[in-house]
Amino acid sequence: MRLSKKWIAGTLAFVLILSATIAGCAMGKDNKEEEQTAGAMEFQPLDTTSKKVVAEYKGGKVVEGDLNRYINIIAYLDPQLSFMMSSIKDNQELKTELAKEYAARQYMLTKIKDDASFAKQADETIKQIEEGLKQQAGQEQGQNNPQTLDEAIKGKGFDKTQLRQFFVEYHRVNKYYDEQLKGQTYDYVKVQHVLVSINDGSQQDQPKRTEEQAKKRAEEVKKKLDDGGDFAKLVKEYSDDPGSKDSNGVYEGTPDQFVPEFAKACRELPLNQISDPIKTDYGFHIVKVLDRGKKPVDEADEQVKMQKRQEVYDQLVKEELGFKSLLSNDQKGS
């Protein structure tokens, strides 16, 4: 059973801060055969009865059973993370990173006073999940999909009350991030571009094209724009970027979200000037910066907010948390 990404993306953005770390830890083995075997496994819920202390942090301790329940919930809520964590019993580095994130979460909770609003938000989140389950069961009749939340989480290593408490705490932690980011700004850019891709034929969704051919095609776009061509029309005719082709080649956000060469153009290119072809790993870009400046973080899109939350998290871990793992080589995933 797969939960709808539509509500997960908005409601559980904070949880996905973990994904890059988990991906790195989960794929840390050198043996490709072992990677493939681990990738083919399904996540098995971890034991939540252990009272062993597996980590310490400023003002608190991480009990293995509580950490395992947290991991079980995350694995249920996001199938991609579940897939990545399938090897957690044999991956101490991964479990240590999750213990660190759990400790940071518990530390943040001490900074935010609980009130009824968080429980109300948690109940709304639970309601969204239940409605999603009913909708999916109705759309996929005959596939034995669970129709209630209790059915969906049976055997997953937590119950409905514990899931609700997870969401209460999630919304409190999100409040912590909001308070830390209050009044902060970010570097904003609105940019329009055409991408002419380089493809050796391995990417089936892109035309096969050498670097020389791609550069020549990008120069053709540049010339047409210099001669007064319509940018939006040229995007539709030439661009190989599926992420922006249907929006006239426009991206909005922070330069930090782009690859270095593209980000440099976003920061330095004079407004409304057409760039020469800019080479990145994707191919050659023709870029025009439409707007640039500072904007409040609370007005940013979710991708920018995620980046800023990650910065808050990294600073807390480095300067305040005092995290110490007590996991040893013989405690890999017990």
N, C-alpha and C positions, 0 to 999 in steps of 0.2 A: 504494500500500500504506500502510495506517495502522497504527501501533503501538498497542498497548493502552494506554489512558489509566490503567488500574488500576495498572500497575506504574510508569509514568512519574510519576504523582502522588506516590508515596512515595519512589522512588529518585532522582528528578531534581528534587526541589523547588528546590534551589539554582539550577539553570539557569533556572528560571522567574522568578527575581528580575529577569531581563532583560526580561520580557514588556512591562511598563508602559513602560519606556524605549524599547524597540523600536517599540511601538505609536505612541508619540508622534512618534518620528523618521520612521517609515514613512509617517505620514499628515500630514506637515508641509507638503505642497504646498498652494497655494491653488487651483490649477486642478482642479476636480472631474473633468474629463474625464481628466486625467493620473492622478489617483488611481484611477479606475476601470480605466484601462489597466494601471497597475502592479499593481492587485489581481488582475487576471485572469491575470497572468504566473505561471509556475511558477519556483521557485528553481532556478537553474543553478549547479552546483558551481563554486567559485572556484579559480583556479590556485594550486597549492601550491609552485611551483618558485621563486617570487620571493625573492631574498635582500635585498631593499630593507628598510631599517629605517624603520618608519612611526611609531614612538613610542618614547619613553624614559621610564623611571621609576627610582626609587631602587634602584640596584644592578643594573639590567638594561635590555634593549632588546626591543622587539617587532619581530620579523621578519615581513614581510608573508606569506610562504608559511606560516609557523606559524599566524599569525592566521587566514588563509583556511581552513586545515585545521580549526581550532577552529570556525569559522563553519559549515563544511560538516557537521561532526558535529552541532552544535546543530540545524541545519536538518533533518537526518535524524531526530533523536530526537523532535522535536516538530513536527507538521504545522502547528500554528497559528503558531509562530515562523517556520517555513519560508515560510508564506504572507506574513507580514509582511516578511520579508527578501528577497522576490522583486525588490525595486527597489534592492538594496544597491549595485549597480555605479554607480548614478546618485545615490546619497545619501551624501555625505561625512559628514554629521552622524551618521548611523546607524553607519557603519563606525568613526568616531572613538569613539562610545560603546562599541562592541564591543571596540575596541582597549583602551579604559580598563578594561573588565571583565576582559579577558584579562590585562592587566598586573597588576591587583589579584590575580587568581588566581595568577599566577606569583610575586608577592610573598608571598602567604600560604604558598605551598609552601616558601619558605625558612624559615618559622617552625615547620614541622612535620617532624620527622624521619621518614623513610620506614622502614617495616618490613613484614614479610611479611603482616601482617593486612590491609593495604590491597590487596595483590594478591589475597588470598583473597576479599575483598569484591567486587573487580572481576570475578573469575572467576564469582562467583555472579550478578552482574548480567548478564554475558554469557550465562550459562546461562538466566536468565529470559527474555531476549530470544529466544534460540533456541527455547525451549519455546513462547513466544508465536507465533513464526512457524509452527511445526509445527501448532499448534492452529488458527491462522487458515487455513492451507492446507487442513486437514482439513474445516473448516466451510464453506469457500468453494471447493469443488472445481470445476474447470473454468474458473477465472478467472485462471489463470497466475500465482498468487501464489508468491513465492519460498519455498522450503522450508528453506533454509539461510541463515545470516547472510552467508556469502560471496556468495551470489546477491543477497541484499537490498541489500548496500552496493556492489555492482559499479557503477562509474561515478559514485559519490557523492563522490569526492574524498578518500578515506581508505581504509585497509585495516583488517583485523580486529585486527592488532597495535596499530595507532594508536588504534583505538577502545578497546581494553583499557587502554592507557596513559591515555587520557582518563578512564576510570573510576577507575583507580588514583589519579590526581591529584584527581578529584572527591571521593573518599572522604577524601583527606588534607585538602583544603580544608574539607570538612564537619567534620572534626576540629578545624580551626582555629576555626570558628564555635562549636562546642560548648565549646571551652576559653574563648573570649571571653565566652560567655554563662553559664559555670558560676557558680552561686550567685546569679544575677540572678532577680528576680521580675517579674511583670507584674500589671497591674490586671485582676482577674477579675470577671466578672459572669455571673450566670445569670438570664435574663429570660424572661418569658412575655408574649406579646402577641397582639392581634388587629389585622390590617390590613384596613381598608376602603378599597379603591382608588378613585382618580379616573381615569376613562378616557373619552376623547372618541370612542372607537370604533376608534382606530387599533391598539390592542392587542387582537387577536382572542381571546386566551386570558383576557381579563378582561371582566367585565360593564360595559356602558356606563353611566357614572354621572357626574353633575356634582359639583362641589366641595360645593355645598349639600346635595345628596342624600347624599354620602359622609359629611359631618359629621353629618347627622341620623341616619344609620344607626349611626355610631360612638357617638353619644350614647345611642342605644338599647341598645347593648352595655354601655356604662358603667352605665346604670341597672339593667340586669339583674344585673350583677355586684355593684353596691351593695346590691341586694335579696337577695343570697345565691346568685346563679346559679353554676353549675359552669363554671369557666374553660375547661376542656378541651372540654366540650360546645359552648360558645359559639364556640370556635375553629373547630370542625368546621362549625358552622352559618353563621358570618359571615365568617371570615377569607379574604382573597384572596391570602395569601402562600403560594406553592407550596413555598417553602423550609422552612417550619416547620409547615404545616398538619397533616402526618402525624406530627408529634412534639409534639402538644398546644400548638403555638405557642411552644415553648421554643427559645431560643438560648443557647449558652454560649461564652464567649471573652473578648475584651477590648473595652471600649467603643469603642476606636479603629477597630474594623473596621466600625462602623455609621455611617450618615449623621449629621451634626452634631446635629440636633434629637433623634434617637433616642438618640445617645450621651450627650447632656446628661441625659436622663431616667435612663439607666442609672447615671450617676454620682451624681445628686442625689436621685432619688425615694426616700423612705423605704421600707424593706423591707416587702413585702407590702401596700403601699398601691396602690389602683387609681388610675391617672392619669386626668386629663381627656383628651379627644382631642388628640393631638399631630400636627400637620401636618408632613409631609415631602414630598419630590418623588413619593413613592409613593402618598400618600393620607393617611388619618388612622389613627393607632395608639392603641390602648388598651393600656397597659403596666403590668405588675407585676414588680418586681424581687424575685426569690426569694433571691438570695444575692449577696454582693459582698465582695471582699477582695483580698489578695495571694496569688499562687501562684508556685511555682518555674517558670521558663521550660521546664525539661526535662520538666515534666509537661503542658505546653500542647499544644494541637492544632497541626497543621501550619501552619494559617493564621497563628497567633500567632508560631510559630517563624520563619516566613517574614518577618514584619514585623520581628522582632528581628534576624534576619540582615541584613535590608536596612539597619537602623540601624548595625550593625557595619560593613557595606560602605561606607556613606556617610561614616562617621567616618574609616575608613582612607583613603579617597580624598581626603578634605579635609585630613587632618592628617599622613599618613605617606607616601603613595604618590609624591608629586612627579611626577605624570603630565604629559608634554608630547607633544602630537601633532605629528608631522612630515608629516602628510598635507597636501598643497597642493591648490589648485583643479584642477590638471591631473592629480591622482592619485586620482580619485574611486572607482575600483573596480578598478584594474588588477590 
